[in-house]
Amino acid sequence: MRSPSDPPVREKARKPERPASREDRLKAALKANMARRKAQARARTAEDADGQTKDEE
């Protein structure tokens, strides 16, 4: 049996959430930015392929 002063088992098992560090936030922002830039580059390449080429001018 537990003593009344012991915290419930649920509270022991739960890890305290620490706020994301600056480095983690910057890493996530950089990853999102790179993904966005790659998508933009792919879209531009697709537009160039669909549009006129230099030979058609």
N, CA, C and O atoms as a CHARMM CRD file, in Angstrom:
* protein
*
  228
    1    1 MET  N      0.81800  -1.18800   0.00000 PROA 1      0.00000
    2    1 MET  CA     0.00000   0.00000   0.00000 PROA 1      0.00000
    3    1 MET  C      0.86400   1.25500   0.00000 PROA 1      0.00000
    4    1 MET  O      1.98800   1.25900   0.50200 PROA 1      0.00000
    5    2 ARG  N      0.31100   2.32000  -0.57600 PROA 2      0.00000
    6    2 ARG  CA     1.02700   3.59200  -0.62400 PROA 2      0.00000
    7    2 ARG  C      0.68000   4.42500   0.58900 PROA 2      0.00000
    8    2 ARG  O     -0.36500   4.26200   1.21900 PROA 2      0.00000
    9    3 SER  N      1.58700   5.31000   0.88300 PROA 3      0.00000
   10    3 SER  CA     1.26500   6.26500   1.93800 PROA 3      0.00000
   11    3 SER  C      0.55300   7.45000   1.29000 PROA 3      0.00000
   12    3 SER  O      0.73900   7.69300   0.09800 PROA 3      0.00000
   13    4 PRO  N     -0.23800   8.17600   2.02900 PROA 4      0.00000
   14    4 PRO  CA    -0.98300   9.31300   1.45900 PROA 4      0.00000
   15    4 PRO  C     -0.07300  10.40200   0.89300 PROA 4      0.00000
   16    4 PRO  O     -0.51400  11.18800   0.05500 PROA 4      0.00000
   17    5 SER  N      1.17000  10.46700   1.32600 PROA 5      0.00000
   18    5 SER  CA     2.05700  11.51800   0.83700 PROA 5      0.00000
   19    5 SER  C      2.67600  11.18600  -0.52000 PROA 5      0.00000
   20    5 SER  O      3.23000  12.07200  -1.17100 PROA 5      0.00000
   21    6 ASP  N      2.59100   9.91400  -0.96400 PROA 6      0.00000
   22    6 ASP  CA     3.13400   9.53700  -2.26600 PROA 6      0.00000
   23    6 ASP  C      2.25800  10.10900  -3.37900 PROA 6      0.00000
   24    6 ASP  O      1.03100  10.07100  -3.28900 PROA 6      0.00000
   25    7 PRO  N      2.88700  10.63700  -4.42500 PROA 7      0.00000
   26    7 PRO  CA     2.08600  11.12300  -5.55100 PROA 7      0.00000
   27    7 PRO  C      1.48100   9.94000  -6.29800 PROA 7      0.00000
   28    7 PRO  O      2.01800   8.83500  -6.23400 PROA 7      0.00000
   29    8 PRO  N      0.39200  10.14900  -6.99300 PROA 8      0.00000
   30    8 PRO  CA    -0.21600   9.06400  -7.77200 PROA 8      0.00000
   31    8 PRO  C      0.77900   8.50600  -8.79200 PROA 8      0.00000
   32    8 PRO  O      1.70500   9.20000  -9.21000 PROA 8      0.00000
   33    9 VAL  N      0.58300   7.27700  -9.17500 PROA 9      0.00000
   34    9 VAL  CA     1.49500   6.60300 -10.09400 PROA 9      0.00000
   35    9 VAL  C      1.55600   7.33800 -11.43100 PROA 9      0.00000
   36    9 VAL  O      2.62300   7.42000 -12.03800 PROA 9      0.00000
   37   10 ARG  N      0.43900   7.86800 -11.89300 PROA 10     0.00000
   38   10 ARG  CA     0.41100   8.59400 -13.17100 PROA 10     0.00000
   39   10 ARG  C      1.40400   9.73900 -13.17500 PROA 10     0.00000
   40   10 ARG  O      2.11000   9.94200 -14.16300 PROA 10     0.00000
   41   11 GLU  N      1.46800  10.47400 -12.10900 PROA 11     0.00000
   42   11 GLU  CA     2.34300  11.64000 -12.05900 PROA 11     0.00000
   43   11 GLU  C      3.80600  11.24100 -12.04100 PROA 11     0.00000
   44   11 GLU  O      4.64400  11.98300 -12.55300 PROA 11     0.00000
   45   12 LYS  N      4.13800  10.10000 -11.47100 PROA 12     0.00000
   46   12 LYS  CA     5.52100   9.64100 -11.46500 PROA 12     0.00000
   47   12 LYS  C      5.96800   9.26000 -12.87200 PROA 12     0.00000
   48   12 LYS  O      7.09800   9.54700 -13.26600 PROA 12     0.00000
   49   13 ALA  N      5.08700   8.61900 -13.62500 PROA 13     0.00000
   50   13 ALA  CA     5.44400   8.12300 -14.94700 PROA 13     0.00000
   51   13 ALA  C      5.59300   9.25200 -15.96300 PROA 13     0.00000
   52   13 ALA  O      6.36300   9.12300 -16.91500 PROA 13     0.00000
   53   14 ARG  N      4.89000  10.32700 -15.78200 PROA 14     0.00000
   54   14 ARG  CA     4.91700  11.43300 -16.73700 PROA 14     0.00000
   55   14 ARG  C      6.21700  12.21300 -16.59000 PROA 14     0.00000
   56   14 ARG  O      6.59000  12.61700 -15.48900 PROA 14     0.00000
   57   15 LYS  N      6.90400  12.42000 -17.71600 PROA 15     0.00000
   58   15 LYS  CA     8.12900  13.21300 -17.70000 PROA 15     0.00000
   59   15 LYS  C      7.74800  14.68400 -17.83900 PROA 15     0.00000
   60   15 LYS  O      6.83700  15.01900 -18.59500 PROA 15     0.00000
   61   16 PRO  N      8.42100  15.53800 -17.13700 PROA 16     0.00000
   62   16 PRO  CA     8.11900  16.96400 -17.30400 PROA 16     0.00000
   63   16 PRO  C      8.55800  17.41500 -18.69600 PROA 16     0.00000
   64   16 PRO  O      9.64900  17.08200 -19.15700 PROA 16     0.00000
   65   17 GLU  N      7.69200  18.17500 -19.35000 PROA 17     0.00000
   66   17 GLU  CA     8.01900  18.66300 -20.68000 PROA 17     0.00000
   67   17 GLU  C      8.89100  19.90000 -20.54700 PROA 17     0.00000
   68   17 GLU  O      8.53900  20.85800 -19.85900 PROA 17     0.00000
   69   18 ARG  N     10.03400  19.86100 -21.21700 PROA 18     0.00000
   70   18 ARG  CA    10.90200  21.03600 -21.18300 PROA 18     0.00000
   71   18 ARG  C     10.65900  21.84200 -22.44800 PROA 18     0.00000
   72   18 ARG  O     10.37700  21.27500 -23.50400 PROA 18     0.00000
   73   19 PRO  N     10.76400  23.12000 -22.35200 PROA 19     0.00000
   74   19 PRO  CA    10.55600  23.92900 -23.54900 PROA 19     0.00000
   75   19 PRO  C     11.65500  23.63700 -24.57000 PROA 19     0.00000
   76   19 PRO  O     12.78400  23.31400 -24.20200 PROA 19     0.00000
   77   20 ALA  N     11.32100  23.75300 -25.83100 PROA 20     0.00000
   78   20 ALA  CA    12.29100  23.49600 -26.88900 PROA 20     0.00000
   79   20 ALA  C     13.42600  24.51000 -26.78700 PROA 20     0.00000
   80   20 ALA  O     13.19600  25.70200 -26.58200 PROA 20     0.00000
   81   21 SER  N     14.63400  24.02400 -26.93000 PROA 21     0.00000
   82   21 SER  CA    15.77200  24.92200 -26.84600 PROA 21     0.00000
   83   21 SER  C     15.84500  25.77700 -28.11300 PROA 21     0.00000
   84   21 SER  O     15.21000  25.47200 -29.12200 PROA 21     0.00000
   85   22 ARG  N     16.61100  26.82200 -28.04000 PROA 22     0.00000
   86   22 ARG  CA    16.76000  27.72500 -29.18100 PROA 22     0.00000
   87   22 ARG  C     17.31800  26.96600 -30.38000 PROA 22     0.00000
   88   22 ARG  O     16.87800  27.16200 -31.51200 PROA 22     0.00000
   89   23 GLU  N     18.28600  26.10200 -30.11900 PROA 23     0.00000
   90   23 GLU  CA    18.89700  25.33600 -31.20000 PROA 23     0.00000
   91   23 GLU  C     17.87600  24.42300 -31.88400 PROA 23     0.00000
   92   23 GLU  O     17.87400  24.29900 -33.10900 PROA 23     0.00000
   93   24 ASP  N     17.01100  23.78800 -31.09400 PROA 24     0.00000
   94   24 ASP  CA    15.97600  22.92300 -31.66300 PROA 24     0.00000
   95   24 ASP  C     14.99300  23.72700 -32.51500 PROA 24     0.00000
   96   24 ASP  O     14.58800  23.28500 -33.59100 PROA 24     0.00000
   97   25 ARG  N     14.61400  24.90700 -32.02600 PROA 25     0.00000
   98   25 ARG  CA    13.68300  25.74600 -32.79100 PROA 25     0.00000
   99   25 ARG  C     14.31400  26.21200 -34.09800 PROA 25     0.00000
  100   25 ARG  O     13.66200  26.21400 -35.14200 PROA 25     0.00000
  101   26 LEU  N     15.59400  26.61000 -34.03700 PROA 26     0.00000
  102   26 LEU  CA    16.27600  27.05600 -35.24700 PROA 26     0.00000
  103   26 LEU  C     16.42800  25.90900 -36.24500 PROA 26     0.00000
  104   26 LEU  O     16.28300  26.10400 -37.45200 PROA 26     0.00000
  105   27 LYS  N     16.71900  24.72600 -35.73700 PROA 27     0.00000
  106   27 LYS  CA    16.86100  23.55600 -36.60200 PROA 27     0.00000
  107   27 LYS  C     15.55000  23.25900 -37.32700 PROA 27     0.00000
  108   27 LYS  O     15.54900  22.97100 -38.52400 PROA 27     0.00000
  109   28 ALA  N     14.44200  23.32900 -36.60200 PROA 28     0.00000
  110   28 ALA  CA    13.12900  23.07600 -37.20400 PROA 28     0.00000
  111   28 ALA  C     12.78300  24.15500 -38.22800 PROA 28     0.00000
  112   28 ALA  O     12.23500  23.85200 -39.28800 PROA 28     0.00000
  113   29 ALA  N     13.09800  25.40600 -37.91800 PROA 29     0.00000
  114   29 ALA  CA    12.80800  26.50000 -38.84400 PROA 29     0.00000
  115   29 ALA  C     13.63900  26.36300 -40.11700 PROA 29     0.00000
  116   29 ALA  O     13.13600  26.60000 -41.21600 PROA 29     0.00000
  117   30 LEU  N     14.90200  25.98300 -39.97500 PROA 30     0.00000
  118   30 LEU  CA    15.76200  25.80200 -41.13900 PROA 30     0.00000
  119   30 LEU  C     15.25500  24.66700 -42.01800 PROA 30     0.00000
  120   30 LEU  O     15.23900  24.77900 -43.24400 PROA 30     0.00000
  121   31 LYS  N     14.84400  23.58200 -41.38800 PROA 31     0.00000
  122   31 LYS  CA    14.32900  22.43600 -42.14500 PROA 31     0.00000
  123   31 LYS  C     13.07800  22.82500 -42.93400 PROA 31     0.00000
  124   31 LYS  O     12.93800  22.45500 -44.10000 PROA 31     0.00000
  125   32 ALA  N     12.17300  23.56700 -42.30200 PROA 32     0.00000
  126   32 ALA  CA    10.95100  24.00700 -42.97300 PROA 32     0.00000
  127   32 ALA  C     11.28000  24.96500 -44.11800 PROA 32     0.00000
  128   32 ALA  O     10.67600  24.88800 -45.18800 PROA 32     0.00000
  129   33 ASN  N     12.23500  25.86300 -43.89300 PROA 33     0.00000
  130   33 ASN  CA    12.62500  26.82400 -44.91700 PROA 33     0.00000
  131   33 ASN  C     13.23500  26.11300 -46.12400 PROA 33     0.00000
  132   33 ASN  O     12.92200  26.44500 -47.26700 PROA 33     0.00000
  133   34 MET  N     14.10400  25.13700 -45.86700 PROA 34     0.00000
  134   34 MET  CA    14.72800  24.40000 -46.96600 PROA 34     0.00000
  135   34 MET  C     13.68400  23.61900 -47.76400 PROA 34     0.00000
  136   34 MET  O     13.75600  23.56700 -48.99200 PROA 34     0.00000
  137   35 ALA  N     12.72800  23.02000 -47.08400 PROA 35     0.00000
  138   35 ALA  CA    11.66700  22.28000 -47.77300 PROA 35     0.00000
  139   35 ALA  C     10.84400  23.22000 -48.64400 PROA 35     0.00000
  140   35 ALA  O     10.48500  22.87100 -49.76900 PROA 35     0.00000
  141   36 ARG  N     10.54400  24.40900 -48.13000 PROA 36     0.00000
  142   36 ARG  CA     9.76700  25.39100 -48.89000 PROA 36     0.00000
  143   36 ARG  C     10.54800  25.85500 -50.12500 PROA 36     0.00000
  144   36 ARG  O      9.98000  25.98000 -51.21000 PROA 36     0.00000
  145   37 ARG  N     11.84200  26.10800 -49.95900 PROA 37     0.00000
  146   37 ARG  CA    12.66200  26.55900 -51.08700 PROA 37     0.00000
  147   37 ARG  C     12.80700  25.47800 -52.14700 PROA 37     0.00000
  148   37 ARG  O     12.79400  25.77400 -53.34200 PROA 37     0.00000
  149   38 LYS  N     12.94700  24.21800 -51.71800 PROA 38     0.00000
  150   38 LYS  CA    13.03300  23.11500 -52.67900 PROA 38     0.00000
  151   38 LYS  C     11.73500  22.99000 -53.46700 PROA 38     0.00000
  152   38 LYS  O     11.75800  22.75800 -54.67600 PROA 38     0.00000
  153   39 ALA  N     10.60900  23.14300 -52.78400 PROA 39     0.00000
  154   39 ALA  CA     9.31300  23.06400 -53.45900 PROA 39     0.00000
  155   39 ALA  C      9.17900  24.19800 -54.47400 PROA 39     0.00000
  156   39 ALA  O      8.66500  23.98800 -55.57300 PROA 39     0.00000
  157   40 GLN  N      9.63600  25.39000 -54.11600 PROA 40     0.00000
  158   40 GLN  CA     9.57700  26.51900 -55.04000 PROA 40     0.00000
  159   40 GLN  C     10.46000  26.26800 -56.25800 PROA 40     0.00000
  160   40 GLN  O     10.06900  26.57300 -57.38500 PROA 40     0.00000
  161   41 ALA  N     11.64100  25.71500 -56.03400 PROA 41     0.00000
  162   41 ALA  CA    12.55600  25.42700 -57.13900 PROA 41     0.00000
  163   41 ALA  C     11.96400  24.37000 -58.06500 PROA 41     0.00000
  164   41 ALA  O     12.07400  24.48100 -59.28600 PROA 41     0.00000
  165   42 ARG  N     11.33700  23.34800 -57.48900 PROA 42     0.00000
  166   42 ARG  CA    10.70000  22.31600 -58.31300 PROA 42     0.00000
  167   42 ARG  C      9.56100  22.91900 -59.13500 PROA 42     0.00000
  168   42 ARG  O      9.37900  22.56700 -60.30000 PROA 42     0.00000
  169   43 ALA  N      8.79600  23.82400 -58.52900 PROA 43     0.00000
  170   43 ALA  CA     7.68300  24.45900 -59.24000 PROA 43     0.00000
  171   43 ALA  C      8.20800  25.31100 -60.39000 PROA 43     0.00000
  172   43 ALA  O      7.62700  25.31600 -61.47500 PROA 43     0.00000
  173   44 ARG  N      9.31100  26.03600 -60.15800 PROA 44     0.00000
  174   44 ARG  CA     9.89600  26.84600 -61.22200 PROA 44     0.00000
  175   44 ARG  C     10.40400  25.96600 -62.36100 PROA 44     0.00000
  176   44 ARG  O     10.22400  26.29600 -63.53300 PROA 44     0.00000
  177   45 THR  N     11.03000  24.86200 -62.02000 PROA 45     0.00000
  178   45 THR  CA    11.54100  23.94300 -63.03700 PROA 45     0.00000
  179   45 THR  C     10.39300  23.36500 -63.85000 PROA 45     0.00000
  180   45 THR  O     10.50400  23.23000 -65.06900 PROA 45     0.00000
  181   46 ALA  N      9.30500  23.02800 -63.19800 PROA 46     0.00000
  182   46 ALA  CA     8.13800  22.48600 -63.89500 PROA 46     0.00000
  183   46 ALA  C      7.53800  23.53800 -64.82500 PROA 46     0.00000
  184   46 ALA  O      7.10900  23.20700 -65.93100 PROA 46     0.00000
  185   47 GLU  N      7.50200  24.79000 -64.39600 PROA 47     0.00000
  186   47 GLU  CA     6.98200  25.86900 -65.24400 PROA 47     0.00000
  187   47 GLU  C      7.86000  26.04700 -66.47200 PROA 47     0.00000
  188   47 GLU  O      7.35200  26.23500 -67.57700 PROA 47     0.00000
  189   48 ASP  N      9.17400  25.98800 -66.28800 PROA 48     0.00000
  190   48 ASP  CA    10.09500  26.14100 -67.41100 PROA 48     0.00000
  191   48 ASP  C      9.91700  25.00700 -68.41200 PROA 48     0.00000
  192   48 ASP  O      9.98400  25.23600 -69.62000 PROA 48     0.00000
  193   49 ALA  N      9.69700  23.81700 -67.94000 PROA 49     0.00000
  194   49 ALA  CA     9.51800  22.66600 -68.82600 PROA 49     0.00000
  195   49 ALA  C      8.20100  22.77800 -69.58900 PROA 49     0.00000
  196   49 ALA  O      8.12600  22.37700 -70.75100 PROA 49     0.00000
  197   50 ASP  N      7.17800  23.31000 -68.95900 PROA 50     0.00000
  198   50 ASP  CA     5.87800  23.46500 -69.60800 PROA 50     0.00000
  199   50 ASP  C      5.85200  24.66600 -70.55500 PROA 50     0.00000
  200   50 ASP  O      5.11300  24.67400 -71.53900 PROA 50     0.00000
  201   51 GLY  N      6.65000  25.65800 -70.25400 PROA 51     0.00000
  202   51 GLY  CA     6.64200  26.88400 -71.05300 PROA 51     0.00000
  203   51 GLY  C      7.56400  26.78200 -72.24600 PROA 51     0.00000
  204   51 GLY  O      7.91900  25.68900 -72.68800 PROA 51     0.00000
  205   52 GLN  N      7.94700  27.93900 -72.76000 PROA 52     0.00000
  206   52 GLN  CA     8.81200  27.98600 -73.92900 PROA 52     0.00000
  207   52 GLN  C     10.23600  27.61400 -73.54800 PROA 52     0.00000
  208   52 GLN  O     10.69200  27.87300 -72.43400 PROA 52     0.00000
  209   53 THR  N     10.92300  27.00200 -74.49900 PROA 53     0.00000
  210   53 THR  CA    12.34000  26.71600 -74.30600 PROA 53     0.00000
  211   53 THR  C     13.13500  27.73100 -75.10800 PROA 53     0.00000
  212   53 THR  O     12.55400  28.48100 -75.89200 PROA 53     0.00000
  213   54 LYS  N     14.42400  27.77300 -74.93500 PROA 54     0.00000
  214   54 LYS  CA    15.26400  28.73200 -75.64300 PROA 54     0.00000
  215   54 LYS  C     15.25600  28.46800 -77.15000 PROA 54     0.00000
  216   54 LYS  O     15.41100  29.40200 -77.93800 PROA 54     0.00000
  217   55 ASP  N     15.07700  27.21500 -77.55800 PROA 55     0.00000
  218   55 ASP  CA    15.07200  26.86600 -78.97300 PROA 55     0.00000
  219   55 ASP  C     13.83900  27.39700 -79.68600 PROA 55     0.00000
  220   55 ASP  O     13.88500  27.61000 -80.89700 PROA 55     0.00000
  221   56 GLU  N     12.75000  27.61400 -78.98300 PROA 56     0.00000
  222   56 GLU  CA    11.50300  28.06600 -79.59800 PROA 56     0.00000
  223   56 GLU  C     11.50100  29.55700 -79.89400 PROA 56     0.00000
  224   56 GLU  O     10.64600  30.02400 -80.64700 PROA 56     0.00000
  225   57 GLU  N     12.40300  30.29700 -79.34400 PROA 57     0.00000
  226   57 GLU  CA    12.39900  31.74800 -79.52600 PROA 57     0.00000
  227   57 GLU  C     12.75900  32.17200 -80.89400 PROA 57     0.00000
  228   57 GLU  O     12.79300  33.36900 -81.18100 PROA 57     0.00000
